[in-house]
Amino acid sequence: MASGRDQLDEPEAGTGPEPAGGRGPLRPSRVAWHTGVVLVFALAGALFLTARDTANGQGDIRPDRGAQLSDVIRAQNAHNQQLTEQVAAQRANQDALTRAQSADARVKAAQDQADALAGRVALTPVSGSALAVTLNDAPPNTQPAAGAPAPQPDWLIIHQQDVQAVVNALWAGGATGIQLMDQRLAPTSAVRCVGNTLLLQGRVYSPPYVITAVGDPTKLRASLLAAPAVQTYLEYVSAYGLGWDVKARDRVTLPGYTGPLDVSFASPAQ
């Protein structure tokens, strides 16, 4: 039979060299044979004990890697939150020490300049009426609306550009401060998606995503509906049930930004 390899030729019977002394093939000694049997039974016993412990819940042949990964993410989120709070406390302490030296004219001038810019870079809290926008993935087993094509998996989840489109539209509508989930956005904040989760300033979030903007709710809503990228998102809301909820709020207070302030390249705004 033809194959990918040439077949090995079978040696003809009786043509091979005979063992020395005319004896047959050498056989292991009886001691070696008994030793092998003992080892086999010992190994079988060890396997039996392992299987018994696993059946009793003492072992896990198939660890839940998904659960382990989610535990790691939750632990890292908590650690990042703790570090953020420590940075905020140290920054407040540094500010207090700097203000204590305000008798120096140069220090006072620099502090006054920093105070004037603090609001523009989101370092101070901001209060007022607001608009809250909630984005969410489509429900499981969603069905497309009549006339809509069958959805691709990516059409049913929130993406980075969806969140960014809402944030940009709110800024364009005159927002004086924006918070995404529980974090204030600064001019250097970057919104990134990793799979179906959101990564913001070292912390990971899952949908629904809540974006809160302080400003005139009427102007903010009008800016949202006029943004082309938001209009595109709303088409998918109608066709596939993506989450979209907009609510006006009488008064909210957004905390100051507490993330890192390191900037590699920047120029002062005129």
C-alpha positions as CSV (number, residue, x, y, z in Angstrom):
1,M,0.0,0.0,0.0
2,A,1.4,3.3,-1.0
3,S,2.0,5.8,1.8
4,G,4.0,9.0,2.6
5,R,6.9,6.8,3.7
6,D,8.6,3.9,2.1
7,Q,7.8,0.6,3.9
8,L,10.6,-1.1,5.7
9,D,11.5,-4.4,4.2
10,E,10.7,-7.4,6.4
11,P,13.7,-9.6,7.2
12,E,13.5,-13.1,5.9
13,A,13.0,-15.9,8.4
14,G,16.2,-17.5,9.5
15,T,18.5,-15.0,7.9
16,G,19.4,-13.0,11.0
17,P,22.4,-13.9,13.1
18,E,21.7,-16.3,15.9
19,P,22.4,-15.3,19.5
20,A,25.7,-16.5,20.9
21,G,25.6,-20.1,22.2
22,G,22.5,-20.9,20.2
23,R,20.2,-19.5,23.0
24,G,17.0,-17.5,22.4
25,P,16.6,-13.8,23.3
26,L,17.9,-12.8,26.7
27,R,15.0,-12.4,29.3
28,P,15.0,-10.2,32.5
29,S,15.8,-12.0,35.7
30,R,12.9,-13.0,38.0
31,V,14.1,-10.4,40.6
32,A,13.8,-7.6,38.0
33,W,10.4,-8.9,37.0
34,H,9.0,-8.9,40.6
35,T,10.4,-5.4,41.1
36,G,8.5,-4.1,38.0
37,V,5.3,-5.6,39.2
38,V,5.6,-3.9,42.6
39,L,6.3,-0.5,41.0
40,V,3.2,-0.9,38.7
41,F,0.9,-1.7,41.7
42,A,2.4,1.2,43.7
43,L,1.7,3.7,40.8
44,A,-1.8,2.4,40.4
45,G,-2.4,2.9,44.1
46,A,-1.2,6.5,43.9
47,L,-3.5,7.2,41.0
48,F,-6.4,5.7,42.9
49,L,-5.8,7.9,45.9
50,T,-5.6,11.0,43.7
51,A,-8.8,10.2,42.0
52,R,-10.5,9.6,45.4
53,D,-9.3,12.9,46.8
54,T,-10.6,14.7,43.7
55,A,-14.0,13.1,43.9
56,N,-14.2,14.2,47.6
57,G,-13.5,17.8,46.7
58,Q,-9.9,17.7,47.8
59,G,-8.5,18.2,44.4
60,D,-9.4,20.0,41.1
61,I,-8.4,18.4,37.9
62,R,-9.9,21.2,35.8
63,P,-9.4,24.5,37.6
64,D,-11.8,27.3,36.6
65,R,-9.4,29.6,34.9
66,G,-12.2,32.1,34.2
67,A,-12.9,32.4,37.9
68,Q,-9.2,32.7,38.7
69,L,-8.8,35.5,36.2
70,S,-11.8,37.5,37.4
71,D,-10.4,37.2,41.0
72,V,-7.1,38.6,39.8
73,I,-8.9,41.5,38.1
74,R,-11.0,42.3,41.2
75,A,-7.9,42.2,43.4
76,Q,-5.9,44.4,41.1
77,N,-8.8,46.9,40.9
78,A,-9.0,47.1,44.6
79,H,-5.2,47.5,44.8
80,N,-5.2,50.3,42.2
81,Q,-8.1,52.0,44.0
82,Q,-6.0,51.9,47.3
83,L,-3.0,53.4,45.5
84,T,-5.1,56.1,44.0
85,E,-6.4,57.1,47.4
86,Q,-2.8,57.2,48.7
87,V,-1.7,59.4,45.9
88,A,-4.6,61.8,46.6
89,A,-3.8,62.0,50.3
90,Q,-0.1,62.6,49.6
91,R,-1.0,65.3,47.0
92,A,-3.2,67.0,49.6
93,N,-0.4,66.9,52.1
94,Q,2.0,68.3,49.6
95,D,-0.4,71.1,48.8
96,A,-0.8,71.9,52.5
97,L,3.0,72.1,53.0
98,T,3.3,74.3,49.9
99,R,0.6,76.7,51.2
100,A,2.4,76.9,54.5
101,Q,5.3,78.5,52.7
102,S,3.1,81.2,51.2
103,A,5.0,83.9,53.0
104,D,7.6,83.6,50.2
105,A,6.3,85.8,47.3
106,R,7.6,83.5,44.6
107,V,5.8,80.5,46.2
108,K,2.6,82.4,46.6
109,A,2.7,83.5,43.0
110,A,3.2,80.0,41.8
111,Q,0.4,78.7,44.1
112,D,-2.0,81.3,42.8
113,Q,-1.2,80.3,39.2
114,A,-1.8,76.6,40.1
115,D,-5.1,77.5,41.8
116,A,-6.3,79.3,38.7
117,L,-5.5,76.3,36.5
118,A,-6.8,73.6,38.9
119,G,-10.4,73.8,37.7
120,R,-9.4,73.6,34.0
121,V,-7.5,70.4,34.6
122,A,-10.3,68.9,36.7
123,L,-8.4,68.9,40.0
124,T,-11.2,70.5,41.9
125,P,-14.8,69.3,42.5
126,V,-17.5,70.7,40.3
127,S,-21.2,70.9,41.1
128,G,-24.4,71.8,39.3
129,S,-27.2,70.4,37.1
130,A,-26.1,67.5,35.0
131,L,-27.0,64.9,32.3
132,A,-26.3,61.2,33.0
133,V,-25.9,58.9,30.0
134,T,-25.9,55.1,30.4
135,L,-24.5,52.7,27.6
136,N,-25.0,49.0,27.8
137,D,-24.5,45.8,25.8
138,A,-27.5,44.3,24.0
139,P,-29.5,41.7,25.9
140,P,-28.6,38.0,25.5
141,N,-30.3,36.3,22.5
142,T,-31.4,39.7,21.2
143,Q,-33.3,39.6,17.9
144,P,-32.7,42.2,15.2
145,A,-35.5,44.6,14.4
146,A,-37.6,44.0,11.2
147,G,-35.5,44.7,8.1
148,A,-32.2,44.8,10.0
149,P,-29.5,42.3,8.9
150,A,-28.3,39.5,11.2
151,P,-25.9,41.1,13.7
152,Q,-22.2,40.4,14.0
153,P,-21.0,39.7,17.6
154,D,-19.2,43.1,17.7
155,W,-22.4,44.9,16.9
156,L,-24.0,43.9,20.2
157,I,-21.4,45.2,22.7
158,I,-20.2,48.7,23.7
159,H,-16.9,49.8,22.1
160,Q,-14.3,52.4,23.0
161,Q,-15.5,54.7,20.2
162,D,-19.1,54.6,21.6
163,V,-18.0,55.9,25.0
164,Q,-15.6,58.4,23.4
165,A,-18.4,59.7,21.1
166,V,-20.6,60.4,24.1
167,V,-17.8,62.1,26.0
168,N,-16.8,64.3,23.1
169,A,-20.4,65.3,22.5
170,L,-20.8,66.3,26.1
171,W,-17.7,68.4,26.0
172,A,-19.0,70.0,22.8
173,G,-22.3,70.8,24.6
174,G,-20.5,72.9,27.2
175,A,-19.9,70.4,30.0
176,T,-17.8,71.9,32.8
177,G,-16.8,68.4,34.2
178,I,-17.4,64.8,33.2
179,Q,-17.2,61.6,35.3
180,L,-17.0,58.1,33.8
181,M,-18.2,55.5,36.2
182,D,-16.7,56.7,39.5
183,Q,-13.7,58.6,38.1
184,R,-13.4,62.2,37.0
185,L,-12.0,62.7,33.5
186,A,-9.0,65.0,33.1
187,P,-7.7,66.4,29.8
188,T,-5.1,63.6,29.7
189,S,-7.6,60.8,30.5
190,A,-7.7,58.0,27.9
191,V,-10.6,55.6,27.5
192,R,-9.7,52.2,26.2
193,C,-11.6,48.9,25.7
194,V,-10.1,45.5,26.4
195,G,-12.4,42.9,25.0
196,N,-15.8,43.8,26.4
197,T,-14.4,45.7,29.4
198,L,-13.4,49.3,29.8
199,L,-9.9,50.3,31.0
200,L,-9.7,53.8,32.6
201,Q,-6.7,55.1,34.5
202,G,-5.5,51.6,35.7
203,R,-9.0,50.2,36.6
204,V,-11.3,47.9,34.8
205,Y,-15.0,48.3,34.4
206,S,-17.8,46.2,32.9
207,P,-21.0,47.5,31.3
208,P,-23.3,49.3,31.9
209,Y,-21.2,52.4,31.6
210,V,-22.5,55.6,33.2
211,I,-21.2,59.0,32.0
212,T,-22.2,62.0,34.0
213,A,-21.6,65.6,32.8
214,V,-22.2,68.8,34.7
215,G,-23.7,71.5,32.6
216,D,-27.0,72.7,31.1
217,P,-29.0,69.5,30.5
218,T,-30.8,70.9,27.5
219,K,-27.7,71.9,25.7
220,L,-25.9,68.7,26.6
221,R,-28.8,66.6,25.3
222,A,-29.0,68.6,22.0
223,S,-25.2,68.2,21.5
224,L,-25.5,64.4,22.0
225,L,-28.3,64.0,19.5
226,A,-26.5,66.2,16.9
227,A,-23.2,64.2,17.1
228,P,-22.8,62.0,14.0
229,A,-21.1,59.2,15.9
230,V,-23.9,59.2,18.5
231,Q,-26.5,59.1,15.7
232,T,-24.8,56.0,14.3
233,Y,-24.9,54.4,17.8
234,L,-28.6,55.2,18.1
235,E,-29.2,53.3,14.8
236,Y,-27.8,50.2,16.5
237,V,-29.9,50.9,19.6
238,S,-33.0,50.7,17.4
239,A,-31.9,47.7,15.4
240,Y,-30.3,45.5,18.0
241,G,-31.3,46.7,21.4
242,L,-28.1,48.3,22.6
243,G,-28.6,50.1,25.9
244,W,-29.2,53.9,25.8
245,D,-30.6,55.9,28.7
246,V,-30.3,59.6,29.2
247,K,-31.5,61.4,32.4
248,A,-31.3,65.0,33.6
249,R,-30.2,65.6,37.2
250,D,-30.9,68.7,39.2
251,R,-27.7,68.8,41.1
252,V,-24.6,66.6,41.3
253,T,-21.1,67.0,42.6
254,L,-18.2,65.4,40.7
255,P,-15.0,64.8,42.7
256,G,-11.7,66.2,41.6
257,Y,-9.4,64.1,39.4
258,T,-7.0,62.1,41.5
259,G,-5.0,60.2,38.9
260,P,-1.4,60.8,37.8
261,L,-0.5,64.3,36.5
262,D,2.7,63.4,34.6
263,V,2.6,64.9,31.1
264,S,5.4,64.2,28.6
265,F,4.4,66.8,26.0
266,A,2.1,69.8,26.6
267,S,1.7,73.5,25.9
268,P,-0.2,76.0,27.9
269,A,-3.7,76.8,26.6
270,Q,-4.2,80.4,25.4
